[in-house]
Amino acid sequence: MSDHKALIRWKFAGTDFIKGQYSREHEWAFDGGITVAASPSPAVVPAPWSNPANVDPEEAFVASVASCHMLTFLHLASRAKFTIEQYTDHAAGRMTKNERGVPWISNITLRPVIVYGAGGAPDAAQERQLHHHAHEQCFIANSIKTEVVVVSAAQTR
């Protein structure tokens, strides 16, 4: 169907590569022209070998899942004739160790807050159904084994 590419660039900066004394800062370049400063999380690689100001792969993974869910939700809501004015999600991923003791993002919790426009909002059941279908149809969610949980305002009504 389509190919998706990213250019990852890193260059040695440090005192001793073999001893692990080197910066892990790098950049991600995308075909649209944007370049993103990247680094491992300081929770994984301590400073000064990481930069907490940069995007880390785990954050990017969580953002990718949340973004895909949102885009799919917006598409489904538009088809269901609901107008959305704003969608905000404070998504969070939890890193744990798997059965072999290897760290992985085992859970991502999406917490979308949606402001509906003219025509009104779906009822709680309709919104839950939209989120369910968005998860089922999201390309990224279909590509991972991480558990994705959606905690929407509809679940708290």
Secondary structure by P-SEA (a helix, b strand, c coil): cbbbbbbbbbbbbccccccccccccbbbbcccbbbbbbbcccccccccccccccccaaaaaaaaaaaaaaaaaaaaaaaacccccccccbbbbbbbbcccccccccbbbbbbbbbbcccccccaaaaaaaaaaaaaacaaaaacccbbbbbcccccc
